[in-house]
Amino acid sequence: MTVSNIDIFLQKYGFPLSQLIPGKKETALNRDSAKKFLELLKTERIEVLGGDVLVRVNKSIGYCHQVWGSKYHFLSWSDEDECDGGYELALKHIEQAYTLSKSLGGEVFFSFVY
């Protein structure tokens, strides 16, 4: 898979955050697409350097700590010398955020730095 295929994946399954947060260049993915995207990055040996968790409630979207409170800032992550390219850490945060969304409300989305 090449970078252009990654771009195609993001265009097909994600949405540009610039539509919701002016000036943002990242693309956000829902949980299922985020997990598939991680697999694609892993296959190509492209490291995950970090990511953000966003929450949409009704038509409003923000970073998880803005919507749920500052104690959830930990859900956004950066690679802390993970030996596996950051994939397991990213997956852990995806699942934690998804589980929390069931009790705190809102739909979660993920953007990656790679």
Buried (B, 14 or more C-beta within 10 A) or exposed (E): EEEEEBEEBBEEBBBBBEEBBEEBEBBBBBBEBBBEBBEEBBEEEBBBBBBBBBBBBEEEBBBBBBBBEEEBEEBBBEBEEBEEBBBBBBBEBBEBBBEBBEEBEBBBBBBBBB
